[in-house]
Amino acid sequence: MRLPALAAVCVLMASPAAAQDAIKVHAAGSLKAALTEAAGAFAKRPDGAKVDFAFGPSGLLKDRLEKGEASDVFASANMAHPKALADAGKAGPVRAFARNTLCALTGANVTTTPAALLDTILDAKVKLGISTPKADPSGDYAWQLFANAEKAKPGAQKALESKALQLTGGPQHPPPPKDRTVYGVIVAKGDADVFLTYCTNAILAKKEEPQLQVVAIPASLNVGADYGLVVMKGAKPAGMRFADFLLSPEGQAILGTLGFASPR
């Protein structure tokens, strides 16, 4: 009678994820696919643990953590938000762990090229979508792109800032759908003709909505995104191990398969 119970105990002991409490990770929405895959690999390691995620705009997540929401790791789409937590004594040192860049996701009614993209988004008839600056780093990067556009065409910055539609990433926006990329939904519905978002997001959106196109942004306009993470004060030991895993060759390889570049 004791053998089944003993076997069950052995199964639990053999499972690293079951042997430890789950860790909580707050992470930028653009990391959802990559970190979900990384968490699966981490949980299978002898020193691994189950990872529970809270995904969302990095700025809004940072605000929640500043107010005391519990977490073990914060992975942001910029370096500034995790640094703010570190400077406030709520987290350890900031570590860069990935890089991204912006692409233009365009609707089926838009025909453009990288060379013509600036003229396209300046066209008064073209609805230009971005994420919400300050709440979502993607919106901040779009704002930086507008500043770069000013160097190519005087007056472009003001024109783009005036017409840009902040369609996601803000506290007033509904949460993104669980099973689809919000940027693809927005462009497919026609709420935006062009959406400036991370290339990783744009590629996923095109897989879901094949009629959409991903257009590269010229280097003279584009903005690179450095992703940073911090381990929160009081984090479980597995939180530090997960952060280390993301910077390990295995973790970097998983991020790379989802379109992220290694940190500089």
Secondary structure, DSSP 8 states (H G I E B T S, - for coil): -HHHHHHHHHHHHH-HHHHS--EEEEEEGGGHHHHHHHHHHHHTSTT---EEEEEE-HHHHHHHHHTT---SEEEESSSHHHHHHHHTTSB---EEEEEEEEEEEE-TT----TTTHHHHHH-TTS-EEEE-TTTSHHHHHHHHHHHHHHHHSTTHHHHHHHH-EEEESSTTS----SSS-HHHHHHHHTS-SEEEEEHHHHHHHHHH-TTSEEEE--TTT--EEEEEEEEBTT--HHHHHHHHHHHSHHHHHHHHHTT-B---
